[in-house]
């Protein structure tokens, strides 16, 4: 059963939708005080629609745009939560147009030649397939060496 956009979501549902592990969402709560899910008995988290928009925006900036945690924190501080929520809402509807993305702020995650992902870049599934192929090739090389 699919939930409506207005429904509250559990951490498992959010993790599945954003394609990030649950521990990453908990980590983000520590790094971004703007993320404040409701907590019920036993500490169970429930994410509101506005939490989802913020998380989508943070996820997009970190994973698709290549910002660091500090860079996203600076955007939240300088441009406000509403900017990141807007990015999250636009990401949910479609790919974020370049004009809607905030001006680059903070250090970009380009260490070791890693370039930020672009809208035309490989999907997570394609990246996973490439990594699995590389692992298989390395295992074959290891077999030859042994």
C-alpha positions, -999 to 999 in steps of 0.1 A, spaced: 0 0 0 14 34 -11 11 63 14 -1 97 4 23 126 3 8 140 35 13 107 55 39 104 81 67 79 74 89 57 95 127 57 92 126 25 72 102 40 47 123 72 44 155 52 40 140 31 12 126 62 -6 159 81 -4 180 50 -10 202 56 20 207 34 51 188 41 83 220 49 102 227 77 77 194 93 85 202 91 122 237 106 115 221 135 95 199 142 125 230 149 145 246 170 118 215 190 108 195 202 137 168 213 112 158 176 109 134 170 137 112 140 132 84 133 157 94 107 183 68 84 199 71 59 226 103 39 225 120 66 204 103 55 171 107 83 145 79 96 123 89 119 95 64 146 84 60 158 48 81 189 55 108 166 70 107 146 38 112 177 16 142 187 38 157 152 37 153 150 -1 170 183 -5 199 174 18 202 140 0 202 157 -34 228 182 -24 251 156 -8 248 128 -33 238 144 -67 255 178 -63 285 166 -44 284 190 -15 300 181 18 282 181 51 297 215 59 287 229 25 250 218 31 252 233 66 263 266 51 235 266 26 210 259 54 225 287 75 229 313 47 200 305 24 176 289 49 157 257 53 131 267 28 157 268 0 167 232 7 130 221 12 123 236 -22 151 217 -38 138 185 -21 102 192 -34 115 198 -69 137 167 -67 106 146 -58 87 160 -88 115 158 -113 152 165 -117 162 199 -102 168 225 -129 202 241 -127 186 276 -121 169 263 -90 200 249 -74 217 272 -49 249 289 -58 279 267 -49 288 273 -12 314 255 8 339 229 -2 328 206 -29 334 168 -26 360 164 -54 388 147 -35 408 121 -54 394 132 -87 358 125 -78 335 147 -98 300 156 -85 273 136 -101 253 153 -128 218 148 -140 231 129 -171 254 107 -150 251 70 -142 223 58 -120 230 40 -87 222 7 -104 247 14 -132 274 24 -107 267 -8 -87 270 -29 -119 303 -13 -127 316 -19 -92 305 -55 -93 323 -60 -126 355 -44 -112 353 -67 -82 349 -97 -105 379 -86 -126 400 -80 -94 391 -115 -81 401 -130 -115 434 -112 -113 439 -125 -77 432 -160 -89 459 -157 -116 484 -144 -91 477 -172 -66 
